[in-house]
Amino acid sequence: MTRIEAAVRRPSAPNGYKARIVLFLREIWAERMSYLFLAPFLLSFTLFIIVPVALAMLLSLTSFNGFEFPRFIGISNFIYMFTQDVVFMKYTIPNTLKFSIVVGPGGYILSFVFAWLIHQLPQSIRNYFSLAVYAPSIMATSVALTMVWTAAFSGDSVGYLNSILLSLGLIESPQLWLQDPKYLMTFMIIVTLWTNMGVGFLAMLGGLQTVNTELYEAGRIDGVKSKLQEVYYITIPSMKPQMLFSAVMAIVGAIKAGSISSGLSGMAITPQYAGHVINNHIYDYAFLRYEWGYASALSVVLLLMSYGIMRLSYKLFGTKEDE
């Protein structure tokens, strides 16, 4: 007889912590097959999510270069971040906010607009348009996609954009689009919007197909006259779960896409920090300067920012059960 079986079969203990422990063991033993099936996910989640996050939080309180043993310094990294790190305050935070505000909500709105427009098409051609919109996200972080956009915005005369503008006489000489601080952020946003709609777009398209068509007929009887009113009063309230999922995916996509500046410009640190977002700042301190303690503190700040935005998404589109 195992210890768990013995605990389950043992008579109830007196009231107190021992009784709660016995009750807990009984509940686990009663659902042992469920926990067995959950074990692979729980193990992976613990190893690749909980443990790294916990280590990052611990390292954020230390001075650590990857070679010497970490030295505890308390919240000094965070104090330095907001009081002495000029690049962080002058470039990283403004660029991150600008990039996230445009790419996150922008990609989210575009996902819904494209999903709604494609949903209006006949079923016979709907799948082709869905594939065309979703396909870029399949290779959103691949080297091949970076090469395509680098070729399109290349700084020589054979770059697609330069070639078109030169042939039209709009510019006199080739422009270094991806190395010019004036244009880099704009192209980062364009490329990311193009690649950031995939999963959220599919979720919204699926949500549109689940909306009960009888609601539209009832809405017309109640005075809904335009397509815009149908979307606002019927469509969006009827697909809140899909809207919430798409919002979360838009946040995750905007966070991951920040490092695209290095792929486009070909530089770890972009010219004049024009495309320097918090992902680049973390990479700078972690893999160029080997200040892993400070890089961990930056990662914790990014985690807290992401969590705050995600909670806002749950407030807007979630139900009471989700909160």
C-alpha angles and dihedrals in degrees: 000000000000124000091251092052090048091051091049095049095042115104116262114283122230118280113284139063093325091057091050091050092051091048090049092051091049091053092049092047091049091054097036095128091053091052090048091057091044093050098089092052094042091049093049092045091051095046099043103029114020098038096047092046092049091048091048090053091049094046091048087070093053143066105239131164098180094255108058124056112273114265117213112237102161116221094340091116091057093045090051091046095058100032109033110017098097095179091053095051098036102040114004100055096042093045093046092050093046093047095044096044092052100036099039102048091026094055090042093053092044090051090055094043094050092043091051094047093048090047088061091058123094114272091243093068101023095091093055093055091044090054091048092054095042099043098078092058091058090071098024094132099031126119089235093061092048089052091051093053092041089055091047093052098032115151096231130079093264093061109112096238094044091045093053094045092047092050090051092048093238093127131029099210136018115279125222093229098171096042097044111096090213094062107026097086091047092054091044089057094045094050093044094049089052093052101032102073102072112101095023090050092053091047092053092045089052090047092053090055091055096055110112107246090210088071090065091053090049090048092054089052090051093051106273102147109168138048089243091057090048090054093048100042103031116012102048096042089049095055103040094133091057091044090053093048091049091049091053091047090049090054093048091046093051091050094049094044094060093090091060088095091074092050093050099042095036090228131107089218113037121229111283087350088282094149097026108135128166093274089059091047091053091048090048095055097036103046106016102038098022093223095142096167092059091041088054090052089053089050091052090052090050090049092051092048091050092048092051093051091046092052088052089053090052090051092052101042107011130095127232089265091055092052 
